[in-house]
Amino acid sequence: MGNTQSAKKRQQRKELLQKMEEESKKTRPFETKNVLFLHKSNATQLDTVRNFRDALILKTNGTVHVTYFVNIADENEIPESLEWLNELNNVVLVCLTSEAIQSFERIVRKKRFADENGQLHEKLFTVTFGEKLDSQWPPKGLKTGSTDLRDFYFGFTDVENIRPQDFKKSLRLNSLIAAIKATT
């Protein structure tokens, strides 16, 4: 019976995402922000990260489109690099966990999301769901790429049990959306 409910839930999520995709296509392309969303998630964390992604898309009525949703734990190739990031309306969103910071540092350097002086690209944003942003970010040798807010923490005390509605009513999500939409 649990498998039936799980399959039904996956199907509902798939249908919802398809509907969100269709809605996002209706918006004018110059208003839509394309997001390369990087995360490092195990099976338990993946539901929370998906709920966050879904809340981000829903709250923006499709004007923020998660073009790539890449779990670096799967060792997938990251599809884009600096050239893509420099294009109009493209941003990178990194979901930080303390155990993933070294992996993201390597990716940032490899994909040149930081310049030769270690300055992070101004269109690179980070989120963490916990009570504060990890003090290890940015790692030694990397520096914040903008005086504007680019690193967001949600302040949830029980990260393991975040519900989808927690993201939907979060003021931090509103701030992140505003920051993403303010980029070119």
Backbone as CSV, one residue per row, in Angstrom:
resi,resn,N_x,N_y,N_z,CA_x,CA_y,CA_z,C_x,C_y,C_z
1,MET,0.823,-1.197,0.000,0.000,0.000,0.000,0.869,1.264,0.000
2,GLY,1.991,1.216,0.719,2.895,2.358,0.766,3.461,2.688,-0.599
3,ASN,3.744,1.661,-1.405,4.266,1.890,-2.747,3.240,2.575,-3.635
4,THR,1.966,2.221,-3.470,0.905,2.831,-4.256,0.801,4.313,-3.931
5,GLN,0.855,4.643,-2.646,0.796,6.047,-2.237,2.017,6.797,-2.743
6,SER,3.173,6.185,-2.673,4.411,6.799,-3.135,4.355,7.047,-4.637
7,ALA,3.878,6.069,-5.385,3.760,6.209,-6.835,2.759,7.317,-7.182
8,LYS,1.659,7.357,-6.440,0.644,8.382,-6.664,1.228,9.771,-6.379
9,LYS,2.002,9.885,-5.312,2.615,11.154,-4.948,3.606,11.600,-6.028
10,ARG,4.407,10.654,-6.538,5.354,10.976,-7.608,4.606,11.434,-8.860
11,GLN,3.519,10.767,-9.178,2.736,11.137,-10.354,2.135,12.530,-10.185
12,GLN,1.626,12.829,-8.988,1.057,14.155,-8.728,2.135,15.231,-8.852
13,ARG,3.324,14.947,-8.320,4.438,15.900,-8.409,4.815,16.117,-9.873
14,LYS,4.863,15.034,-10.648,5.208,15.119,-12.062,4.183,15.973,-12.808
15,GLU,2.893,15.753,-12.537,1.843,16.532,-13.180,1.924,18.004,-12.785
16,LEU,2.211,18.271,-11.521,2.340,19.645,-11.055,3.518,20.330,-11.741
17,LEU,4.641,19.643,-11.847,5.803,20.225,-12.512,5.532,20.481,-13.991
18,GLN,4.823,19.566,-14.650,4.476,19.780,-16.051,3.585,21.012,-16.198
19,LYS,2.651,21.166,-15.275,1.767,22.334,-15.310,2.580,23.620,-15.089
20,MET,3.528,23.565,-14.147,4.366,24.738,-13.888,5.209,25.073,-15.120
21,GLU,5.722,24.039,-15.788,6.506,24.242,-17.007,5.656,24.920,-18.079
22,GLU,4.429,24.445,-18.266,3.547,25.031,-19.262,3.251,26.485,-18.939
23,GLU,3.000,26.771,-17.679,2.733,28.146,-17.262,3.950,29.032,-17.488
24,SER,5.141,28.494,-17.218,6.343,29.308,-17.380,6.592,29.640,-18.845
25,LYS,6.145,28.782,-19.755,6.306,29.048,-21.189,5.408,30.188,-21.649
26,LYS,4.355,30.454,-20.906,3.425,31.525,-21.270,3.997,32.903,-20.953
27,THR,4.932,32.973,-20.028,5.507,34.267,-19.669,6.446,34.717,-20.775
28,ARG,6.700,35.995,-20.812,7.608,36.520,-21.828,9.030,36.081,-21.501
29,PRO,9.773,35.607,-22.497,11.106,35.059,-22.247,12.068,36.045,-21.598
30,PHE,11.959,37.329,-21.901,12.898,38.279,-21.316,12.634,38.502,-19.837
31,GLU,11.486,38.072,-19.337,11.183,38.195,-17.914,11.568,36.944,-17.131
32,THR,11.791,35.849,-17.817,12.049,34.577,-17.151,13.528,34.434,-16.822
33,LYS,13.816,34.089,-15.569,15.187,33.809,-15.135,15.406,32.309,-15.219
34,ASN,16.510,31.925,-15.819,16.873,30.513,-15.951,17.857,30.162,-14.852
35,VAL,17.566,29.101,-14.120,18.360,28.748,-12.944,19.052,27.409,-13.143
36,LEU,20.349,27.418,-12.896,21.121,26.190,-12.739,21.138,25.939,-11.237
37,PHE,20.381,24.966,-10.767,20.218,24.679,-9.345,21.120,23.502,-8.989
38,LEU,22.131,23.766,-8.179,23.071,22.740,-7.748,22.824,22.389,-6.291
39,HIS,22.797,21.106,-6.003,22.617,20.653,-4.625,23.336,19.326,-4.464
40,LYS,23.589,18.970,-3.234,24.166,17.664,-2.909,23.249,17.049,-1.877
41,SER,22.403,16.124,-2.322,21.346,15.610,-1.469,21.329,14.094,-1.447
42,ASN,21.141,13.570,-0.227,20.870,12.138,-0.120,19.358,11.956,-0.299
43,ALA,18.887,10.729,-0.212,17.466,10.437,-0.455,16.550,11.228,0.477
44,THR,16.939,11.372,1.738,16.121,12.096,2.713,16.085,13.589,2.395
45,GLN,17.230,14.153,2.076,17.325,15.583,1.802,16.661,15.963,0.482
46,LEU,16.611,15.027,-0.445,16.113,15.318,-1.777,14.668,15.810,-1.765
47,ASP,13.813,15.244,-0.926,12.429,15.718,-0.840,12.367,17.180,-0.414
48,THR,13.174,17.553,0.558,13.195,18.938,1.028,13.667,19.868,-0.087
49,VAL,14.710,19.473,-0.788,15.244,20.305,-1.875,14.219,20.432,-3.006
50,ARG,13.540,19.357,-3.312,12.487,19.420,-4.341,11.342,20.326,-3.903
51,ASN,10.959,20.237,-2.630,9.896,21.113,-2.120,10.300,22.581,-2.247
52,PHE,11.574,22.860,-1.953,12.074,24.231,-2.098,12.003,24.674,-3.558
53,ARG,12.500,23.820,-4.459,12.470,24.135,-5.893,11.029,24.408,-6.355
54,ASP,10.104,23.540,-5.955,8.711,23.690,-6.356,8.116,24.994,-5.814
55,ALA,8.434,25.334,-4.574,7.935,26.579,-3.976,8.502,27.792,-4.713
56,LEU,9.759,27.719,-5.095,10.396,28.806,-5.842,9.686,29.029,-7.174
57,ILE,9.412,27.964,-7.882,8.744,28.062,-9.184,7.317,28.565,-9.024
58,LEU,6.582,27.993,-8.075,5.181,28.384,-7.880,5.041,29.842,-7.462
59,LYS,5.907,30.274,-6.557,5.787,31.630,-6.022,6.096,32.691,-7.078
60,THR,6.838,32.309,-8.117,7.197,33.274,-9.158,6.292,33.168,-10.386
61,ASN,5.302,32.311,-10.315,4.396,32.100,-11.449,5.155,31.805,-12.735
62,GLY,6.242,31.059,-12.602,6.991,30.638,-13.774,8.016,31.620,-14.278
63,THR,8.171,32.771,-13.635,9.183,33.725,-14.100,10.580,33.351,-13.616
64,VAL,10.664,32.382,-12.739,11.951,31.761,-12.400,11.807,30.306,-12.809
65,HIS,12.633,29.901,-13.750,12.545,28.567,-14.330,13.813,27.785,-13.972
66,VAL,13.638,26.675,-13.273,14.790,25.829,-12.936,15.096,24.991,-14.176
67,THR,16.030,25.492,-14.957,16.405,24.868,-16.221,17.165,23.575,-15.980
68,TYR,18.043,23.597,-14.983,18.837,22.421,-14.621,18.738,22.215,-13.121
69,PHE,18.445,20.991,-12.718,18.339,20.597,-11.307,19.344,19.465,-11.117
70,VAL,20.535,19.805,-10.626,21.657,18.874,-10.638,22.059,18.488,-9.215
71,ASN,21.967,17.194,-8.933,22.429,16.660,-7.656,23.873,16.216,-7.848
72,ILE,24.811,16.953,-7.264,26.221,16.620,-7.467,26.612,15.338,-6.733
73,ALA,25.764,14.868,-5.835,26.020,13.588,-5.164,25.991,12.442,-6.169
74,ASP,25.237,12.627,-7.252,25.148,11.613,-8.304,26.317,11.692,-9.272
75,GLU,27.202,12.660,-9.029,28.381,12.897,-9.870,28.002,13.165,-11.319
76,ASN,26.864,13.834,-11.496,26.443,14.241,-12.832,27.320,15.389,-13.304
77,GLU,27.501,15.475,-14.588,28.240,16.599,-15.164,27.379,17.855,-15.028
78,ILE,28.021,18.947,-14.665,27.312,20.225,-14.564,27.209,20.777,-15.986
79,PRO,25.989,20.994,-16.467,25.801,21.279,-17.888,26.261,22.655,-18.357
80,GLU,26.439,23.586,-17.479,26.750,24.946,-17.911,28.000,25.484,-17.234
81,SER,28.507,26.608,-17.784,29.718,27.222,-17.252,29.571,28.738,-17.290
82,LEU,30.680,29.443,-17.180,30.676,30.903,-17.107,29.994,31.544,-18.318
83,GLU,30.216,30.999,-19.486,29.618,31.577,-20.690,28.090,31.604,-20.566
84,TRP,27.518,30.508,-20.083,26.075,30.443,-19.883,25.641,31.442,-18.814
85,LEU,26.372,31.493,-17.713,26.027,32.383,-16.607,26.052,33.845,-17.040
86,ASN,26.949,34.195,-17.931,27.049,35.580,-18.401,25.927,35.978,-19.357
87,GLU,25.187,35.004,-19.860,24.073,35.328,-20.745,22.945,35.980,-19.948
88,LEU,22.137,36.743,-20.658,21.011,37.449,-20.064,20.068,36.479,-19.350
89,ASN,19.691,36.808,-18.115,18.676,36.098,-17.327,19.080,34.724,-16.806
90,ASN,20.351,34.392,-16.807,20.790,33.117,-16.256,21.443,33.330,-14.900
91,VAL,21.113,32.457,-13.936,21.705,32.519,-12.604,22.029,31.104,-12.120
92,VAL,22.938,31.040,-11.145,23.274,29.776,-10.497,22.806,29.865,-9.054
93,LEU,22.112,28.828,-8.601,21.645,28.736,-7.224,22.242,27.476,-6.606
94,VAL,22.988,27.656,-5.521,23.649,26.542,-4.839,22.981,26.335,-3.491
95,CYS,22.537,25.116,-3.246,21.946,24.753,-1.963,23.056,24.179,-1.092
96,LEU,23.480,24.940,-0.088,24.632,24.575,0.732,24.276,23.672,1.906
97,THR,25.126,22.704,2.121,25.175,21.937,3.364,26.645,21.898,3.737
98,SER,26.941,21.791,5.022,28.339,21.854,5.451,29.198,20.776,4.807
99,GLU,28.622,19.589,4.605,29.410,18.506,4.009,29.634,18.694,2.506
100,ALA,28.947,19.645,1.879,29.071,19.836,0.432,29.929,21.037,0.038
101,ILE,30.378,21.817,0.996,31.079,23.057,0.672,32.338,22.823,-0.151
102,GLN,33.139,21.829,0.205,34.354,21.565,-0.570,34.024,21.170,-2.006
103,SER,32.978,20.384,-2.190,32.561,19.994,-3.540,32.131,21.217,-4.347
104,PHE,31.376,22.098,-3.725,30.923,23.293,-4.437,32.090,24.234,-4.722
105,GLU,33.051,24.295,-3.826,34.232,25.122,-4.099,34.938,24.636,-5.363
106,ARG,35.117,23.336,-5.496,35.756,22.785,-6.703,34.947,23.114,-7.956
107,ILE,33.635,22.995,-7.851,32.770,23.292,-8.999,32.869,24.767,-9.382
108,VAL,32.812,25.643,-8.392,32.894,27.081,-8.648,34.197,27.413,-9.368
109,ARG,35.274,26.822,-8.930,36.570,27.087,-9.567,36.634,26.463,-10.964
110,LYS,36.200,25.220,-11.090,36.263,24.514,-12.372,35.399,25.204,-13.429
111,LYS,34.202,25.610,-13.046,33.267,26.233,-13.988,33.500,27.739,-14.124
112,ARG,34.471,28.240,-13.389,34.855,29.665,-13.415,33.711,30.583,-12.980
113,PHE,32.954,30.127,-11.955,31.916,30.964,-11.375,32.529,31.972,-10.400
114,ALA,33.855,31.985,-10.323,34.616,32.990,-9.580,35.737,33.445,-10.514
115,ASP,36.123,34.704,-10.416,37.191,35.195,-11.283,38.559,34.790,-10.739
116,GLU,39.609,35.231,-11.421,40.973,34.838,-11.034,41.372,35.349,-9.649
117,ASN,40.661,36.358,-9.135,40.928,36.875,-7.789,40.062,36.192,-6.728
118,GLY,39.255,35.228,-7.136,38.402,34.510,-6.187,37.070,35.184,-5.922
119,GLN,36.762,36.231,-6.676,35.505,36.954,-6.508,34.379,36.124,-7.124
120,LEU,33.412,35.715,-6.302,32.272,34.940,-6.801,31.449,35.784,-7.775
121,HIS,30.918,35.135,-8.778,30.105,35.822,-9.780,28.889,36.438,-9.107
122,GLU,28.515,37.621,-9.574,27.385,38.325,-8.952,26.048,37.636,-9.185
123,LYS,25.995,36.692,-10.119,24.754,35.962,-10.376,24.790,34.556,-9.784
124,LEU,25.636,34.357,-8.793,25.687,33.099,-8.055,25.073,33.343,-6.676
125,PHE,24.032,32.578,-6.363,23.311,32.708,-5.093,23.448,31.408,-4.310
126,THR,23.437,31.521,-2.998,23.454,30.324,-2.153,22.280,30.366,-1.191
127,VAL,21.775,29.175,-0.875,20.733,29.039,0.136,21.124,27.913,1.081
128,THR,20.712,28.063,2.300,20.803,26.990,3.280,19.517,27.038,4.086
129,PHE,19.040,25.896,4.487,17.739,25.834,5.150,17.840,25.971,6.667
130,GLY,19.021,25.843,7.218,19.221,25.889,8.652,19.119,27.286,9.241
131,GLU,19.546,27.383,10.498,19.398,28.630,11.238,20.396,29.701,10.852
132,LYS,21.500,29.311,10.224,22.475,30.314,9.790,23.266,29.757,8.621
133,LEU,23.840,30.679,7.874,24.691,30.275,6.768,25.988,29.734,7.334
134,ASP,26.437,28.642,6.809,27.643,27.997,7.300,28.816,28.973,7.242
135,SER,29.568,29.060,8.331,30.698,29.990,8.404,31.827,29.585,7.464
136,GLN,31.731,28.397,6.873,32.753,27.956,5.929,32.507,28.489,4.518
137,TRP,31.423,29.220,4.317,31.121,29.758,2.991,31.197,31.261,3.003
138,PRO,31.850,31.897,2.040,32.640,31.243,1.014,33.944,30.694,1.586
139,PRO,34.450,29.608,0.994,35.681,29.006,1.487,36.881,29.929,1.277
140,LYS,37.953,29.620,1.955,39.174,30.424,1.859,39.586,30.548,0.391
141,GLY,39.876,31.769,-0.003,40.282,32.024,-1.377,39.145,32.505,-2.266
142,LEU,37.911,32.379,-1.787,36.762,32.890,-2.527,36.136,34.029,-1.731
143,LYS,35.615,35.015,-2.456,35.010,36.176,-1.812,33.639,36.441,-2.420
144,THR,32.754,37.008,-1.623,31.427,37.367,-2.101,31.553,38.259,-3.323
145,GLY,30.733,37.988,-4.329,30.850,38.678,-5.598,30.037,39.947,-5.729
146,SER,29.337,40.348,-4.691,28.483,41.519,-4.786,28.231,42.073,-3.389
147,THR,28.002,43.368,-3.333,27.636,43.959,-2.049,26.165,43.688,-1.748
148,ASP,25.413,43.292,-2.769,24.011,42.925,-2.566,23.936,41.549,-1.928
149,LEU,22.808,41.277,-1.319,22.598,39.990,-0.672,22.588,38.867,-1.700
150,ARG,23.466,37.891,-1.530,23.552,36.751,-2.432,23.478,35.422,-1.682
151,ASP,23.636,35.453,-0.362,23.629,34.253,0.460,22.421,34.323,1.393
152,PHE,21.575,33.304,1.312,20.317,33.313,2.055,20.216,32.096,2.962
153,TYR,19.818,32.306,4.197,19.526,31.192,5.093,18.087,31.331,5.535
154,PHE,17.420,30.186,5.669,15.985,30.194,5.945,15.654,30.158,7.425
155,GLY,16.585,29.740,8.252,16.369,29.784,9.691,15.484,28.695,10.257
156,PHE,15.308,27.592,9.540,14.501,26.493,10.064,15.303,25.736,11.126
157,THR,14.673,25.493,12.271,15.366,24.801,13.356,15.411,23.293,13.149
158,ASP,14.417,22.752,12.471,14.353,21.312,12.243,14.383,21.043,10.736
159,VAL,15.569,21.074,10.171,15.746,20.958,8.722,15.234,19.623,8.190
160,GLU,15.280,18.606,9.003,14.837,17.272,8.575,13.326,17.199,8.338
161,ASN,12.572,18.129,8.929,11.110,18.049,8.857,10.461,19.310,8.296
162,ILE,11.103,19.927,7.313,10.527,21.111,6.679,9.382,20.665,5.769
163,ARG,8.264,21.337,5.905,7.097,21.022,5.078,7.060,21.968,3.876
164,PRO,6.439,21.569,2.784,6.373,22.442,1.599,5.801,23.827,1.916
165,GLN,4.789,23.878,2.754,4.182,25.168,3.076,5.124,26.083,3.859
166,ASP,6.133,25.503,4.534,7.105,26.332,5.249,7.868,27.226,4.277
167,PHE,8.204,26.681,3.113,8.889,27.490,2.100,7.944,28.521,1.504
168,LYS,6.733,28.108,1.234,5.775,28.986,0.561,5.494,30.256,1.351
169,LYS,5.510,30.172,2.691,5.212,31.359,3.494,6.478,32.034,4.033
170,SER,7.631,31.627,3.534,8.893,32.168,4.018,9.222,33.531,3.395
171,LEU,9.558,34.485,4.253,9.986,35.796,3.765,11.360,35.711,3.098
172,ARG,12.166,34.753,3.519,13.487,34.561,2.886,13.318,34.177,1.423
173,LEU,12.316,33.382,1.130,12.072,33.005,-0.263,11.724,34.249,-1.078
174,ASN,10.920,35.128,-0.514,10.590,36.383,-1.200,11.850,37.202,-1.467
175,SER,12.752,37.261,-0.493,13.995,38.016,-0.656,14.878,37.393,-1.736
176,LEU,14.967,36.080,-1.733,15.760,35.386,-2.747,15.188,35.651,-4.134
177,ILE,13.890,35.559,-4.276,13.245,35.810,-5.571,13.523,37.231,-6.049
178,ALA,13.416,38.188,-5.151,13.689,39.584,-5.519,15.139,39.748,-5.979
179,ALA,16.062,39.103,-5.295,17.478,39.203,-5.672,17.730,38.571,-7.041
180,ILE,17.128,37.412,-7.276,17.285,36.739,-8.565,16.700,37.599,-9.686
181,LYS,15.524,38.154,-9.461,14.870,38.956,-10.488,15.601,40.272,-10.753
182,ALA,16.404,40.721,-9.797,17.140,41.970,-9.969,18.386,41.800,-10.844
183,THR,18.752,40.569,-11.168,19.927,40.341,-12.020,19.558,40.540,-13.477
184,THR,20.592,40.693,-14.296,20.355,40.809,-15.743,20.914,39.618,-16.479
